[in-house]
């Protein structure tokens, strides 16, 4: 049976390339995006290349949107094998011309919005789809994190984004523990500094390099790592 994958934030950047690479591996992919027009165009581009990709609208901050997607997948497929939680935001603003956003001047609303998308959205999707994975005793969940969330190497700047990724790593470990007796493997990934809209043109990696470990984790064998943070297919410190 072909595997079915769901990728959030799939209309551009890492999400789009993850959809492409998973589909090239013979996996049916549901590309999701908050913007329906952009998401459909992205899916159509991959479909025109002969890849098994379909589109469904998803706003990870909307309970109704998540419920609609859940109902669609249950009705049309009855299963979900792979969940790539890629959607996220980086909205810290530079303060008064500072070199980088300082936590001492950060707005609480920036933290709230960032946590909503980068952490709570992931939690909602896992709460919805892990029970479906349990029915078939198979699942691979990839939470797209960042080295900026590593407590081992924490520094200043971009505080809301950093805190959200640290929280996401914690959520990954908690979820992995709760499904430790199943064949559901949950991990975080640091793609590195990638040339995307978020990473900017000066980033050191292209999207293919950034996506490699995401796809690796999405297709892990049953004895693969669980509850870990990986970069370049290697486990790194939290």
C-alpha positions as CSV (number, residue, x, y, z in Angstrom):
1,X,0.0,0.0,0.0
2,X,1.3,3.5,-0.9
3,X,2.0,5.8,2.0
4,X,0.1,9.0,2.4
5,X,1.8,12.2,3.6
6,X,0.5,15.5,4.7
7,X,2.8,18.6,4.5
8,X,1.9,21.9,6.1
9,X,3.1,25.2,4.6
10,X,3.6,23.4,1.3
11,X,3.1,26.2,-1.2
12,X,6.8,27.4,-1.1
13,X,10.3,26.9,0.3
14,X,11.0,23.8,2.4
15,X,7.4,22.7,2.4
16,X,7.1,22.7,-1.4
17,X,10.4,20.9,-1.9
18,X,9.4,18.3,0.8
19,X,6.2,17.6,-1.2
20,X,8.3,17.2,-4.3
21,X,10.8,14.8,-2.8
22,X,8.3,12.7,-1.0
23,X,6.2,12.4,-4.1
24,X,9.3,11.4,-6.0
25,X,9.7,8.6,-3.5
26,X,6.3,7.2,-4.6
27,X,4.4,8.7,-1.7
28,X,1.0,10.2,-2.2
29,X,1.2,13.8,-0.9
30,X,-1.4,16.2,0.4
31,X,0.1,19.7,0.0
32,X,-1.5,22.2,2.4
33,X,-1.4,25.9,2.6
34,X,-3.3,28.7,4.3
35,X,-3.6,30.6,1.0
36,X,-5.8,28.4,-1.2
37,X,-4.8,30.1,-4.4
38,X,-1.1,29.7,-3.8
39,X,-1.4,26.2,-2.5
40,X,-3.5,25.0,-5.5
41,X,-1.0,26.5,-7.9
42,X,1.9,24.8,-6.1
43,X,0.1,21.4,-6.2
44,X,-0.8,21.9,-9.8
45,X,2.9,22.5,-10.7
46,X,3.9,19.3,-9.1
47,X,1.0,17.4,-10.6
48,X,2.0,18.7,-14.0
49,X,5.4,17.0,-13.5
50,X,3.6,13.7,-13.0
51,X,3.9,13.6,-9.2
52,X,1.1,12.3,-6.9
53,X,0.3,15.6,-5.2
54,X,-3.1,17.0,-4.3
55,X,-4.1,20.2,-2.4
56,X,-6.2,20.9,0.6
57,X,-6.5,24.3,2.4
58,X,-5.2,24.4,5.9
59,X,-4.8,27.2,8.4
60,X,-2.9,25.7,11.4
61,X,-4.3,28.4,13.6
62,X,-7.9,27.5,12.9
63,X,-9.7,24.7,14.7
64,X,-12.3,24.5,12.0
65,X,-9.7,24.3,9.2
66,X,-8.0,21.4,11.0
67,X,-11.3,19.6,11.6
68,X,-12.2,20.0,7.9
69,X,-8.9,18.5,6.9
70,X,-9.3,15.7,9.3
71,X,-12.7,14.9,8.0
72,X,-11.5,14.9,4.4
73,X,-8.6,12.6,5.1
74,X,-10.7,10.1,7.1
75,X,-13.4,10.1,4.4
76,X,-11.2,9.9,1.3
77,X,-8.2,7.9,2.7
78,X,-9.0,6.4,6.1
79,X,-5.4,6.8,7.1
80,X,-2.4,9.1,7.4
81,X,1.1,7.8,7.4
82,X,3.4,10.8,7.4
83,X,2.9,14.3,8.9
84,X,5.4,17.0,8.2
85,X,4.8,20.0,10.4
86,X,6.6,22.6,8.3
87,X,4.3,25.7,8.6
88,X,5.7,28.4,10.8
89,X,6.4,32.0,11.2
90,X,9.4,34.3,12.1
91,X,7.9,37.7,12.9
92,X,10.3,39.1,15.5
93,X,10.9,42.8,14.5
94,X,14.1,44.7,14.8
95,X,13.8,47.3,17.6
96,X,14.6,50.9,16.8
97,X,17.3,50.0,14.3
98,X,19.0,47.4,16.6
99,X,21.1,44.8,14.8
100,X,18.7,42.1,15.8
101,X,15.4,41.9,17.8
102,X,16.2,42.0,21.5
103,X,14.2,40.1,24.1
104,X,14.3,43.2,26.3
105,X,12.2,45.1,23.8
106,X,10.1,42.3,22.5
107,X,6.3,42.6,22.3
108,X,4.3,39.9,24.0
109,X,1.9,39.8,21.1
110,X,4.8,38.7,18.9
111,X,5.4,35.8,21.3
112,X,1.7,34.9,21.3
113,X,1.4,34.8,17.5
114,X,4.6,32.9,17.1
115,X,3.7,30.3,19.6
116,X,0.2,29.9,18.1
117,X,1.6,29.0,14.7
118,X,4.9,27.2,15.6
119,X,3.8,25.2,18.6
120,X,0.1,25.1,19.1
121,X,-0.6,24.4,15.5
122,X,1.7,21.4,15.6
123,X,0.1,20.2,18.8
124,X,-3.4,20.4,17.3
125,X,-2.4,18.4,14.2
126,X,-0.7,15.8,16.3
127,X,-3.7,15.5,18.6
128,X,-5.9,15.0,15.5
129,X,-3.7,12.6,13.4
130,X,-1.8,10.5,15.9
131,X,-5.1,8.5,16.8
132,X,-5.5,7.9,13.1
133,X,-1.9,6.6,12.8
134,X,-2.4,4.4,15.8
135,X,-5.2,2.6,14.0
136,X,-2.7,1.3,11.5
137,X,0.2,1.2,14.0
138,X,2.3,3.3,11.6
139,X,3.3,6.9,11.6
140,X,6.2,9.3,10.9
141,X,6.0,12.8,12.2
142,X,8.6,15.4,11.4
143,X,8.5,18.7,13.3
144,X,10.5,21.4,11.5
145,X,12.6,23.1,14.2
146,X,15.8,25.2,14.2
147,X,19.2,25.3,15.7
148,X,18.1,28.7,17.1
149,X,15.9,26.7,19.5
150,X,18.8,24.6,20.9
151,X,19.3,25.3,24.6
152,X,22.8,23.9,24.3
153,X,23.8,26.8,22.0
154,X,21.2,29.5,22.9
155,X,22.1,33.1,22.3
156,X,20.3,36.4,21.7
157,X,18.1,37.8,19.0
158,X,14.8,36.7,17.5
159,X,13.5,35.7,20.9
160,X,9.9,34.7,20.0
161,X,11.2,32.4,17.3
162,X,13.8,30.9,19.5
163,X,11.4,30.2,22.3
164,X,8.9,28.7,20.0
165,X,11.4,26.3,18.5
166,X,12.7,25.3,22.0
167,X,9.0,24.6,23.0
168,X,8.5,22.6,19.8
169,X,11.5,20.5,20.6
170,X,10.0,19.8,24.1
171,X,6.7,18.9,22.5
172,X,8.5,16.5,20.2
173,X,10.1,14.7,23.1
174,X,6.8,14.5,25.0
175,X,4.8,13.2,22.1
176,X,7.5,10.6,21.2
177,X,7.4,9.3,24.8
178,X,3.6,9.0,24.8
179,X,3.7,6.8,21.6
180,X,6.9,4.9,22.5
181,X,5.1,1.6,22.4
182,X,3.8,2.1,18.9
183,X,5.4,2.2,15.4
184,X,4.9,6.0,15.3
185,X,8.3,7.8,15.2
186,X,8.3,11.5,16.0
187,X,11.4,13.7,15.6
188,X,12.4,17.3,15.2
189,X,14.7,18.5,12.4
190,X,17.0,21.5,11.9
191,X,17.2,22.0,8.2
192,X,20.0,24.5,8.6
193,X,20.1,28.1,7.2
194,X,18.3,27.6,3.9
195,X,17.7,30.0,1.0
196,X,13.9,30.5,1.4
197,X,11.7,33.5,2.0
198,X,12.4,33.2,5.7
199,X,16.1,32.3,5.4
200,X,16.9,35.0,2.9
201,X,19.3,35.1,0.0
202,X,22.5,35.0,2.1
203,X,21.7,31.5,3.5
204,X,24.2,28.8,3.0
205,X,22.0,25.9,1.9
206,X,19.6,25.4,-1.0
207,X,16.2,23.8,-0.4
208,X,17.3,20.4,-1.6
209,X,19.9,20.3,1.1
210,X,17.5,21.6,3.7
211,X,14.8,19.1,2.9
212,X,17.1,16.0,2.9
213,X,16.8,15.2,6.6
214,X,13.1,16.0,6.6
215,X,12.5,13.3,3.9
216,X,14.9,11.0,5.7
217,X,12.8,11.3,8.9
218,X,9.5,11.0,7.0
219,X,10.6,7.6,5.6
220,X,12.4,6.1,8.6
221,X,12.6,2.3,9.0
222,X,10.8,0.9,12.1
223,X,14.0,0.9,14.1
224,X,14.8,4.6,13.4
225,X,15.3,7.3,16.0
226,X,12.4,8.7,18.0
227,X,12.1,11.8,20.1
228,X,15.4,13.3,18.8
229,X,16.6,16.5,17.1
230,X,18.5,15.8,13.8
231,X,20.6,17.8,11.4
232,X,22.2,16.3,8.3
233,X,20.7,12.9,9.3
234,X,22.7,13.0,12.6
235,X,21.3,13.4,16.1
236,X,22.3,16.7,17.7
237,X,22.0,18.2,21.2
238,X,18.8,19.7,22.3
